[in-house]
Amino acid sequence: MARRLAAAVVLIGSVLLGGCGVDLGTDQNGQKVASDRVDQHWLVVNYWAEWCGPCRTEIPELNKLSDQMSGQNVSVFGVNFDNLQGEDLKTASNALGIKFTVLAQDPADQYDLPKSEALPVTYIIDDKGKVREQLMGEQTAAGVAQKLAELKGKG
Protein backbone atom coordinates (compact mmCIF):
# COMPACT_ATOMS: atom_id res chain seq x y z
CA MET A 1 0.00 0.00 0.00
CA ALA A 2 2.80 2.42 0.89
CA ARG A 3 4.49 1.75 -2.46
CA ARG A 4 1.30 2.54 -4.36
CA LEU A 5 0.83 5.75 -2.40
CA ALA A 6 4.44 6.78 -3.03
CA ALA A 7 4.10 6.01 -6.73
CA ALA A 8 0.89 8.05 -6.91
CA VAL A 9 2.54 11.00 -5.15
CA VAL A 10 5.51 10.88 -7.56
CA LEU A 11 3.21 10.65 -10.58
CA ILE A 12 0.98 13.54 -9.45
CA GLY A 13 4.04 15.63 -8.50
CA SER A 14 5.68 15.12 -11.88
CA VAL A 15 2.46 16.06 -13.69
CA LEU A 16 2.11 19.24 -11.61
CA LEU A 17 5.76 20.21 -11.92
CA GLY A 18 5.80 19.50 -15.64
CA GLY A 19 3.75 22.64 -16.21
CA CYS A 20 5.75 24.88 -13.89
CA GLY A 21 7.57 26.74 -16.63
CA VAL A 22 6.78 30.42 -16.66
CA ASP A 23 6.78 32.30 -19.94
CA LEU A 24 8.71 35.59 -19.99
CA GLY A 25 6.04 37.52 -21.88
CA THR A 26 6.90 38.85 -25.31
CA ASP A 27 10.01 40.02 -27.09
CA GLN A 28 10.82 43.14 -29.13
CA ASN A 29 8.98 41.63 -32.10
CA GLY A 30 5.83 40.78 -30.16
CA GLN A 31 6.66 37.06 -30.14
CA LYS A 32 6.02 34.95 -27.03
CA VAL A 33 9.14 34.02 -25.04
CA ALA A 34 8.17 30.49 -23.99
CA SER A 35 9.34 28.83 -20.81
CA ASP A 36 11.31 26.21 -22.75
CA ARG A 37 13.79 28.97 -23.66
CA VAL A 38 14.57 29.57 -19.98
CA ASP A 39 13.78 26.38 -18.07
CA GLN A 40 16.99 24.49 -17.27
CA HIS A 41 19.01 27.24 -19.01
CA TRP A 42 21.60 29.62 -17.69
CA LEU A 43 20.46 33.17 -18.42
CA VAL A 44 22.46 36.29 -19.17
CA VAL A 45 20.13 39.25 -18.62
CA ASN A 46 21.44 42.63 -19.70
CA TYR A 47 19.80 45.99 -18.96
CA TRP A 48 20.43 48.69 -21.58
CA ALA A 49 19.17 52.08 -22.75
CA GLU A 50 19.54 54.03 -25.99
CA TRP A 51 21.14 56.99 -24.18
CA CYS A 52 23.79 54.79 -22.50
CA GLY A 53 27.11 55.01 -24.36
CA PRO A 54 28.69 51.91 -22.77
CA CYS A 55 25.48 49.97 -23.57
CA ARG A 56 25.90 50.82 -27.25
CA THR A 57 29.51 49.59 -27.20
CA GLU A 58 28.53 46.42 -25.34
CA ILE A 59 25.68 45.31 -27.68
CA PRO A 60 27.96 43.77 -30.38
CA GLU A 61 29.72 41.79 -27.63
CA LEU A 62 26.39 40.45 -26.36
CA ASN A 63 25.37 39.59 -29.94
CA LYS A 64 28.61 37.60 -30.22
CA LEU A 65 28.01 35.92 -26.84
CA SER A 66 24.48 34.94 -27.88
CA ASP A 67 25.85 33.33 -31.06
CA GLN A 68 28.65 31.56 -29.15
CA MET A 69 26.26 30.14 -26.55
CA SER A 70 23.76 28.80 -29.07
CA GLY A 71 23.02 25.16 -28.27
CA GLN A 72 24.72 25.30 -24.86
CA ASN A 73 21.64 25.87 -22.65
CA VAL A 74 22.60 29.53 -22.20
CA SER A 75 20.18 32.26 -23.29
CA VAL A 76 21.05 35.94 -23.63
CA PHE A 77 18.24 38.41 -22.99
CA GLY A 78 18.10 42.17 -23.01
CA VAL A 79 15.80 44.42 -20.99
CA ASN A 80 15.26 48.06 -21.84
CA PHE A 81 15.95 50.15 -18.73
CA ASP A 82 13.39 52.78 -19.78
CA ASN A 83 10.61 50.18 -20.12
CA LEU A 84 9.99 50.86 -23.80
CA GLN A 85 7.14 48.78 -25.20
CA GLY A 86 5.74 47.69 -28.55
CA GLU A 87 6.99 49.50 -31.63
CA ASP A 88 9.24 51.79 -29.52
CA LEU A 89 11.06 48.75 -28.11
CA LYS A 90 11.46 47.20 -31.55
CA THR A 91 12.75 50.48 -33.02
CA ALA A 92 15.26 51.02 -30.21
CA SER A 93 16.47 47.41 -30.37
CA ASN A 94 16.96 47.66 -34.14
CA ALA A 95 18.70 51.05 -33.85
CA LEU A 96 21.29 49.52 -31.50
CA GLY A 97 21.70 46.42 -33.68
CA ILE A 98 20.48 44.01 -31.00
CA LYS A 99 20.24 40.49 -32.41
CA PHE A 100 19.44 38.64 -29.17
CA THR A 101 15.99 38.55 -27.56
CA VAL A 102 14.85 41.71 -25.78
CA LEU A 103 12.15 41.11 -23.20
CA ALA A 104 9.21 43.50 -23.18
CA GLN A 105 8.45 42.55 -19.55
CA ASP A 106 11.15 43.09 -16.94
CA PRO A 107 11.96 39.72 -15.27
CA ALA A 108 13.37 41.41 -12.13
CA ASP A 109 10.56 40.23 -9.85
CA GLN A 110 10.57 36.69 -11.22
CA TYR A 111 14.30 36.26 -10.54
CA ASP A 112 14.55 38.62 -7.56
CA LEU A 113 17.13 40.76 -9.36
CA PRO A 114 18.64 43.55 -7.29
CA LYS A 115 17.74 47.02 -8.58
CA SER A 116 20.59 48.87 -10.23
CA GLU A 117 20.64 52.58 -11.00
CA ALA A 118 23.78 52.26 -13.13
CA LEU A 119 23.99 50.97 -16.69
CA PRO A 120 24.87 48.70 -18.21
CA VAL A 121 24.28 45.91 -15.73
CA THR A 122 24.24 42.20 -16.54
CA TYR A 123 22.97 39.38 -14.36
CA ILE A 124 23.89 35.72 -14.66
CA ILE A 125 21.13 33.39 -13.51
CA ASP A 126 21.80 29.68 -13.15
CA ASP A 127 19.75 26.81 -14.55
CA LYS A 128 17.74 26.66 -11.31
CA GLY A 129 16.69 30.33 -11.50
CA LYS A 130 19.13 31.65 -8.88
CA VAL A 131 21.06 34.89 -9.47
CA ARG A 132 24.73 33.96 -9.39
CA GLU A 133 26.44 37.17 -10.49
CA GLN A 134 25.81 40.88 -11.04
CA LEU A 135 28.26 42.40 -13.52
CA MET A 136 28.41 46.19 -13.51
CA GLY A 137 29.62 48.15 -16.50
CA GLU A 138 30.46 47.23 -20.04
CA GLN A 139 31.09 43.51 -20.63
CA THR A 140 32.80 41.53 -23.37
CA ALA A 141 31.67 38.21 -24.85
CA ALA A 142 34.89 36.57 -23.65
CA GLY A 143 34.52 37.98 -20.13
CA VAL A 144 30.93 36.82 -19.70
CA ALA A 145 31.72 33.40 -21.23
CA GLN A 146 34.61 33.01 -18.77
CA LYS A 147 32.37 34.00 -15.83
CA LEU A 148 29.73 31.49 -16.99
CA ALA A 149 32.35 28.73 -17.15
CA GLU A 150 33.59 29.60 -13.65
CA LEU A 151 30.09 29.63 -12.21
CA LYS A 152 29.10 26.39 -13.92
CA GLY A 153 32.25 24.79 -12.53
CA LYS A 154 31.21 25.74 -9.00
CA GLY A 155 27.87 23.98 -9.50
Phi and psi in degrees as a GROMACS rama.xvg file:
@    title "Ramachandran Plot"
@    xaxis  label "Phi"
@    yaxis  label "Psi"
@TYPE xy
-63.2094  -37.4555  ALA-2
-64.2978  -42.614  ARG-3
-63.3383  -42.1885  ARG-4
-63.9022  -44.2113  LEU-5
-62.7008  -42.2748  ALA-6
-63.8725  -40.2488  ALA-7
-64.9912  -41.5595  ALA-8
-62.7511  -44.0203  VAL-9
-63.2842  -44.7988  VAL-10
-62.7005  -48.1724  LEU-11
-63.8014  -42.7976  ILE-12
-61.3634  -42.1815  GLY-13
-68.7232  -34.9063  SER-14
-65.796  -44.8068  VAL-15
-66.3282  -43.6495  LEU-16
-72.2293  -25.9838  LEU-17
-58.4649  -27.9863  GLY-18
-101.575  18.8132  GLY-19
-77.8336  -13.7967  CYS-20
-57.9938  137.386  GLY-21
-111.956  123.873  VAL-22
-66.9206  153.482  ASP-23
-101.864  28.3026  LEU-24
80.5389  -136.069  GLY-25
-120.026  165.822  THR-26
-102.996  -171.703  ASP-27
-64.4232  -15.7872  GLN-28
-103.863  7.58941  ASN-29
80.4299  8.37464  GLY-30
-87.4823  143.503  GLN-31
-65.4144  136.704  LYS-32
-101.535  96.0729  VAL-33
-73.5278  155.026  ALA-34
-60.0265  -27.15  SER-35
-67.2645  -13.4415  ASP-36
-83.9778  -12.0517  ARG-37
-123.395  -30.1602  VAL-38
-61.5124  130.905  ASP-39
64.2438  18.7564  GLN-40
-113.457  149.207  HIS-41
-80.4288  140.024  TRP-42
-117.937  138.694  LEU-43
-114.055  111.888  VAL-44
-114.413  116.254  VAL-45
-113.217  129.352  ASN-46
-97.5318  132.544  TYR-47
-141.835  165.79  TRP-48
-148.419  152.497  ALA-49
-61.4479  -35.9099  GLU-50
-81.3939  -2.31935  TRP-51
-93.476  108.377  CYS-52
-56.6835  -51.1425  GLY-53
-61.0166  -30.524  PRO-54
-62.8851  -43.1226  CYS-55
-62.8178  -38.6965  ARG-56
-69.7774  -34.2617  THR-57
-76.7443  -28.1825  GLU-58
-53.3646  -48.2305  ILE-59
-59.4944  -33.4574  PRO-60
-66.4417  -40.387  GLU-61
-70.8671  -33.5622  LEU-62
-60.0018  -45.3514  ASN-63
-63.0274  -44.2735  LYS-64
-60.2843  -44.4635  LEU-65
-59.1294  -42.9873  SER-66
-64.3429  -44.0416  ASP-67
-64.1455  -33.9913  GLN-68
-89.149  -1.89514  MET-69
-55.8242  129.108  SER-70
80.9652  7.06365  GLY-71
-113.459  19.2594  GLN-72
58.2245  36.2656  ASN-73
-127.669  127.008  VAL-74
-117.992  134.622  SER-75
-103.061  127.862  VAL-76
-128.72  145.902  PHE-77
-110.028  153.342  GLY-78
-136.159  126.312  VAL-79
-75.3767  123.078  ASN-80
-60.7723  -31.8147  PHE-81
-89.2526  7.33928  ASP-82
59.1128  37.6605  ASN-83
-62.8568  147.839  LEU-84
-132.218  161.949  GLN-85
55.3984  -132.749  GLY-86
-63.3546  -33.4756  GLU-87
-63.206  -40.7501  ASP-88
-66.2915  -44.068  LEU-89
-62.1872  -45.0631  LYS-90
-62.3537  -45.7935  THR-91
-65.0469  -41.5396  ALA-92
-62.2413  -44.4146  SER-93
-66.2731  -39.6202  ASN-94
-61.7966  -34.2468  ALA-95
-89.3285  -2.83731  LEU-96
74.9887  26.9043  GLY-97
-72.9273  124.124  ILE-98
-105.19  -17.1657  LYS-99
-85.6712  172.008  PHE-100
-72.7459  129.546  THR-101
-106.868  125.295  VAL-102
-82.4843  132.141  LEU-103
-75.9941  -30.0564  ALA-104
-104.166  129.504  GLN-105
-67.9174  123.947  ASP-106
-86.4153  13.0685  PRO-107
-55.546  -45.141  ALA-108
-67.8618  -40.3599  ASP-109
-61.49  -38.4312  GLN-110
-105.89  6.60304  TYR-111
53.4082  48.9439  ASP-112
-75.4043  133.972  LEU-113
-66.3987  142.066  PRO-114
-72.2516  135.582  LYS-115
-123.496  136.267  SER-116
-95.7884  -9.15614  GLU-117
-103.265  149.264  ALA-118
-129.278  153.55  LEU-119
-76.4435  158.704  PRO-120
-136.351  138.773  VAL-121
-128.789  134.367  THR-122
-113.36  141.089  TYR-123
-109.59  123.681  ILE-124
-117.063  130.625  ILE-125
-77.3958  178.489  ASP-126
-72.609  0.0500014  ASP-127
-108.338  2.77296  LYS-128
88.8603  13.0675  GLY-129
-98.2367  133.628  LYS-130
-68.8214  124.275  VAL-131
-107.655  -23.298  ARG-132
-157.144  142.855  GLU-133
-118.602  117.131  GLN-134
-107.127  116.201  LEU-135
-93.021  142.003  MET-136
86.7883  179.273  GLY-137
-65.3051  132.579  GLU-138
-113.645  160.782  GLN-139
-113.249  158.764  THR-140
-59.1632  -44.5173  ALA-141
-63.7107  -41.0813  ALA-142
-65.3648  -44.479  GLY-143
-69.1547  -40.1808  VAL-144
-60.6546  -41.3802  ALA-145
-64.391  -43.4116  GLN-146
-63.516  -40.8562  LYS-147
-59.4626  -46.4022  LEU-148
-61.3121  -42.6821  ALA-149
-61.4248  -47.5603  GLU-150
-66.2379  -39.2418  LEU-151
-64.948  -36.0621  LYS-152
-66.0075  -29.0371  GLY-153
-79.5346  -12.0206  LYS-154
